Amino acid sequence: MPRKAKAGKFKLKTHKATSKRFRLTGSGKLMRTKGGKSHLRRRTSERTKALFTRTIPVSGRSIIKRIKRLNPNMEE
């Protein structure tokens, strides 16, 4: 019995670490979370710890291009 013919396209897999670290806003801006939120924070001031929760827009065309390649299902 002959095998099924393969479809022309293949599935693109999402890089899970990238999808967890970066978000795309409604206007199309790529936002990143800050690092250093998990441990060794006892000596850090409350103000600094509060600033860790904010997200920052990603700057740099080459980095944005790399992130979009790693996460192809991230819609614009």
PyMOL commands that place a pseudoatom at each C-alpha (Angstrom):
pseudoatom trace, name=CA, resn=MET, resi=1, chain=A, elem=C, hetatm=0, pos=[0.000, 0.000, 0.000]
pseudoatom trace, name=CA, resn=PRO, resi=2, chain=A, elem=C, hetatm=0, pos=[1.493, 3.403, -0.971]
pseudoatom trace, name=CA, resn=ARG, resi=3, chain=A, elem=C, hetatm=0, pos=[2.266, 5.997, 1.671]
pseudoatom trace, name=CA, resn=LYS, resi=4, chain=A, elem=C, hetatm=0, pos=[0.422, 9.296, 1.927]
pseudoatom trace, name=CA, resn=ALA, resi=5, chain=A, elem=C, hetatm=0, pos=[2.002, 12.193, 0.111]
pseudoatom trace, name=CA, resn=LYS, resi=6, chain=A, elem=C, hetatm=0, pos=[3.476, 14.759, 2.481]
pseudoatom trace, name=CA, resn=ALA, resi=7, chain=A, elem=C, hetatm=0, pos=[1.999, 18.242, 2.602]
pseudoatom trace, name=CA, resn=GLY, resi=8, chain=A, elem=C, hetatm=0, pos=[4.162, 20.997, 1.154]
pseudoatom trace, name=CA, resn=LYS, resi=9, chain=A, elem=C, hetatm=0, pos=[4.522, 23.062, 4.305]
pseudoatom trace, name=CA, resn=PHE, resi=10, chain=A, elem=C, hetatm=0, pos=[5.836, 22.072, 7.697]
pseudoatom trace, name=CA, resn=LYS, resi=11, chain=A, elem=C, hetatm=0, pos=[4.773, 23.219, 11.140]
pseudoatom trace, name=CA, resn=LEU, resi=12, chain=A, elem=C, hetatm=0, pos=[6.789, 25.968, 12.769]
pseudoatom trace, name=CA, resn=LYS, resi=13, chain=A, elem=C, hetatm=0, pos=[7.472, 25.383, 16.432]
pseudoatom trace, name=CA, resn=THR, resi=14, chain=A, elem=C, hetatm=0, pos=[7.393, 28.158, 19.004]
pseudoatom trace, name=CA, resn=HIS, resi=15, chain=A, elem=C, hetatm=0, pos=[10.446, 28.764, 21.169]
pseudoatom trace, name=CA, resn=LYS, resi=16, chain=A, elem=C, hetatm=0, pos=[8.785, 28.519, 24.590]
pseudoatom trace, name=CA, resn=ALA, resi=17, chain=A, elem=C, hetatm=0, pos=[11.275, 30.663, 26.526]
pseudoatom trace, name=CA, resn=THR, resi=18, chain=A, elem=C, hetatm=0, pos=[10.759, 33.495, 24.034]
pseudoatom trace, name=CA, resn=SER, resi=19, chain=A, elem=C, hetatm=0, pos=[6.981, 33.268, 24.235]
pseudoatom trace, name=CA, resn=LYS, resi=20, chain=A, elem=C, hetatm=0, pos=[7.128, 33.491, 28.038]
pseudoatom trace, name=CA, resn=ARG, resi=21, chain=A, elem=C, hetatm=0, pos=[9.481, 36.495, 28.115]
pseudoatom trace, name=CA, resn=PHE, resi=22, chain=A, elem=C, hetatm=0, pos=[8.055, 38.725, 25.398]
pseudoatom trace, name=CA, resn=ARG, resi=23, chain=A, elem=C, hetatm=0, pos=[4.581, 40.132, 24.672]
pseudoatom trace, name=CA, resn=LEU, resi=24, chain=A, elem=C, hetatm=0, pos=[3.195, 42.004, 21.714]
pseudoatom trace, name=CA, resn=THR, resi=25, chain=A, elem=C, hetatm=0, pos=[0.935, 44.992, 22.402]
pseudoatom trace, name=CA, resn=GLY, resi=26, chain=A, elem=C, hetatm=0, pos=[-2.145, 45.875, 20.389]
pseudoatom trace, name=CA, resn=SER, resi=27, chain=A, elem=C, hetatm=0, pos=[-0.246, 48.632, 18.578]
pseudoatom trace, name=CA, resn=GLY, resi=28, chain=A, elem=C, hetatm=0, pos=[2.478, 46.139, 17.587]
pseudoatom trace, name=CA, resn=LYS, resi=29, chain=A, elem=C, hetatm=0, pos=[5.183, 47.088, 20.096]
pseudoatom trace, name=CA, resn=LEU, resi=30, chain=A, elem=C, hetatm=0, pos=[7.326, 44.258, 21.449]
pseudoatom trace, name=CA, resn=MET, resi=31, chain=A, elem=C, hetatm=0, pos=[7.571, 44.379, 25.251]
pseudoatom trace, name=CA, resn=ARG, resi=32, chain=A, elem=C, hetatm=0, pos=[9.966, 42.510, 27.513]
pseudoatom trace, name=CA, resn=THR, resi=33, chain=A, elem=C, hetatm=0, pos=[9.919, 41.703, 31.225]
pseudoatom trace, name=CA, resn=LYS, resi=34, chain=A, elem=C, hetatm=0, pos=[12.745, 42.605, 33.581]
pseudoatom trace, name=CA, resn=GLY, resi=35, chain=A, elem=C, hetatm=0, pos=[15.116, 40.058, 35.056]
pseudoatom trace, name=CA, resn=GLY, resi=36, chain=A, elem=C, hetatm=0, pos=[16.197, 39.729, 38.666]
pseudoatom trace, name=CA, resn=LYS, resi=37, chain=A, elem=C, hetatm=0, pos=[12.741, 39.289, 40.159]
pseudoatom trace, name=CA, resn=SER, resi=38, chain=A, elem=C, hetatm=0, pos=[13.082, 35.855, 41.701]
pseudoatom trace, name=CA, resn=HIS, resi=39, chain=A, elem=C, hetatm=0, pos=[15.721, 35.680, 44.442]
pseudoatom trace, name=CA, resn=LEU, resi=40, chain=A, elem=C, hetatm=0, pos=[18.433, 37.667, 46.319]
pseudoatom trace, name=CA, resn=ARG, resi=41, chain=A, elem=C, hetatm=0, pos=[16.035, 40.577, 46.811]
pseudoatom trace, name=CA, resn=ARG, resi=42, chain=A, elem=C, hetatm=0, pos=[16.173, 41.067, 50.588]
pseudoatom trace, name=CA, resn=ARG, resi=43, chain=A, elem=C, hetatm=0, pos=[18.588, 43.992, 50.443]
pseudoatom trace, name=CA, resn=THR, resi=44, chain=A, elem=C, hetatm=0, pos=[16.754, 45.628, 47.536]
pseudoatom trace, name=CA, resn=SER, resi=45, chain=A, elem=C, hetatm=0, pos=[14.571, 48.632, 48.307]
pseudoatom trace, name=CA, resn=GLU, resi=46, chain=A, elem=C, hetatm=0, pos=[10.787, 48.437, 47.956]
pseudoatom trace, name=CA, resn=ARG, resi=47, chain=A, elem=C, hetatm=0, pos=[10.838, 51.037, 45.178]
pseudoatom trace, name=CA, resn=THR, resi=48, chain=A, elem=C, hetatm=0, pos=[13.316, 49.013, 43.129]
pseudoatom trace, name=CA, resn=LYS, resi=49, chain=A, elem=C, hetatm=0, pos=[11.285, 45.850, 43.646]
pseudoatom trace, name=CA, resn=ALA, resi=50, chain=A, elem=C, hetatm=0, pos=[8.170, 47.646, 42.453]
pseudoatom trace, name=CA, resn=LEU, resi=51, chain=A, elem=C, hetatm=0, pos=[10.013, 48.762, 39.311]
pseudoatom trace, name=CA, resn=PHE, resi=52, chain=A, elem=C, hetatm=0, pos=[10.769, 45.110, 38.456]
pseudoatom trace, name=CA, resn=THR, resi=53, chain=A, elem=C, hetatm=0, pos=[7.084, 44.531, 37.629]
pseudoatom trace, name=CA, resn=ARG, resi=54, chain=A, elem=C, hetatm=0, pos=[7.041, 46.970, 34.693]
pseudoatom trace, name=CA, resn=THR, resi=55, chain=A, elem=C, hetatm=0, pos=[7.571, 45.904, 31.102]
pseudoatom trace, name=CA, resn=ILE, resi=56, chain=A, elem=C, hetatm=0, pos=[9.925, 47.729, 28.764]
pseudoatom trace, name=CA, resn=PRO, resi=57, chain=A, elem=C, hetatm=0, pos=[9.684, 48.096, 24.976]
pseudoatom trace, name=CA, resn=VAL, resi=58, chain=A, elem=C, hetatm=0, pos=[12.372, 46.189, 23.073]
pseudoatom trace, name=CA, resn=SER, resi=59, chain=A, elem=C, hetatm=0, pos=[14.680, 48.455, 21.092]
pseudoatom trace, name=CA, resn=GLY, resi=60, chain=A, elem=C, hetatm=0, pos=[16.891, 47.280, 18.278]
pseudoatom trace, name=CA, resn=ARG, resi=61, chain=A, elem=C, hetatm=0, pos=[15.782, 45.999, 14.893]
pseudoatom trace, name=CA, resn=SER, resi=62, chain=A, elem=C, hetatm=0, pos=[17.994, 42.908, 14.899]
pseudoatom trace, name=CA, resn=ILE, resi=63, chain=A, elem=C, hetatm=0, pos=[16.731, 41.736, 18.316]
pseudoatom trace, name=CA, resn=ILE, resi=64, chain=A, elem=C, hetatm=0, pos=[13.085, 42.226, 17.266]
pseudoatom trace, name=CA, resn=LYS, resi=65, chain=A, elem=C, hetatm=0, pos=[13.768, 40.259, 14.078]
pseudoatom trace, name=CA, resn=ARG, resi=66, chain=A, elem=C, hetatm=0, pos=[15.324, 37.407, 16.091]
pseudoatom trace, name=CA, resn=ILE, resi=67, chain=A, elem=C, hetatm=0, pos=[12.407, 37.278, 18.547]
pseudoatom trace, name=CA, resn=LYS, resi=68, chain=A, elem=C, hetatm=0, pos=[9.860, 37.156, 15.738]
pseudoatom trace, name=CA, resn=ARG, resi=69, chain=A, elem=C, hetatm=0, pos=[11.801, 34.312, 14.115]
pseudoatom trace, name=CA, resn=LEU, resi=70, chain=A, elem=C, hetatm=0, pos=[11.832, 32.350, 17.389]
pseudoatom trace, name=CA, resn=ASN, resi=71, chain=A, elem=C, hetatm=0, pos=[8.113, 32.937, 17.954]
pseudoatom trace, name=CA, resn=PRO, resi=72, chain=A, elem=C, hetatm=0, pos=[6.441, 32.776, 14.519]
pseudoatom trace, name=CA, resn=ASN, resi=73, chain=A, elem=C, hetatm=0, pos=[2.901, 32.554, 15.930]
pseudoatom trace, name=CA, resn=MET, resi=74, chain=A, elem=C, hetatm=0, pos=[3.206, 35.941, 17.645]
pseudoatom trace, name=CA, resn=GLU, resi=75, chain=A, elem=C, hetatm=0, pos=[0.741, 37.975, 15.594]
pseudoatom trace, name=CA, resn=GLU, resi=76, chain=A, elem=C, hetatm=0, pos=[1.317, 41.598, 14.646]
for i in range(1, 76): cmd.bond("trace and resi %d" % i, "trace and resi %d" % (i + 1))
show_as sticks, trace
zoom trace
